[in-house]
Amino acid sequence: MRRRMRGADREGGLVKPPGKSKWPTNKWWAATVTAIAGLLTTWATTQGWTKEMSGVAIALVGQRIVAYLVPNSDTPGGVPLKG
């Protein structure tokens, strides 16, 4: 969707607004790999897949989805703004 800019960009006409990337951040990937490694380690030490492991897997997936959907600026303490 395009919008008409005001001010200094007025002469430029229509411009495409900056978009947010759909890809997770590197921090998200690092936390996900660590969580999956913990799940696999627990699976290896429990000698098979159990009901408890299924619960852990569901919780891991839910936590990763929430971490993806909530922007860093909405977390407690926030992220320092670049100045």
Stockholm file with secondary structure:
# STOCKHOLM 1.0

chainA/1-83         MRRRMRGADREGGLVKPPGKSKWPTNKWWAATVTAIAGLLTTWATTQGWTKEMSGVAIALVGQRIVAYLVPNSDTPGGVPLKG
#=GR chainA/1-83 SS CCEECCGGGGGGCEECCCCCCSSCCHHHHHHHHHHHHHHHHHHHHTTSCCHHHHHHHHHHHHHHHHHHHSCGGGSTTCCCCCC
#=GC SS_cons        CCEECCGGGGGGCEECCCCCCSSCCHHHHHHHHHHHHHHHHHHHHTTSCCHHHHHHHHHHHHHHHHHHHSCGGGSTTCCCCCC
//
